[in-house]
Amino acid sequence: MPDPIQLIGELLNKVSAQADVQESPEWYLRSYLVDYKRTLLRRWSSQEIEFATEALMRFCAQALDTHGALYRECAEIAEEGAKVGVQLKAGEGAKVGVQLKAEGR
């Protein structure tokens, strides 16, 4: 499984020159990617990752050529990020199960 944090870093490096043009798609994409990276690093909840993944893909679908390389890279990042959310959700479920067992339920 590719590391979504590494993929984000690579894409940020790739779009950095175009991201300097204020209000360009790359400028907005940089902001979305930085926010998404922070969300994945925090790992507060699977729901937070799910919402951030949906926001990233909504932006990409609206602002980027859906047949282009940039869109495909964003989709790969979102897919890998979603896997992090699924893993986190599995861990959250395990914690609830342990807590319920400890409470005798």
Secondary structure, DSSP 4 states (H G I P E B T S, - for coil): ---HHHHHHHHHHHHTTGGGSTTSHHHHHHHHHHHHHHHHHH---HHHHHHHHHHHHHHHHHHS-TTSHHHHHHHHHHHHHHHHHHHHHHHHHHHHHHHHHHTT-
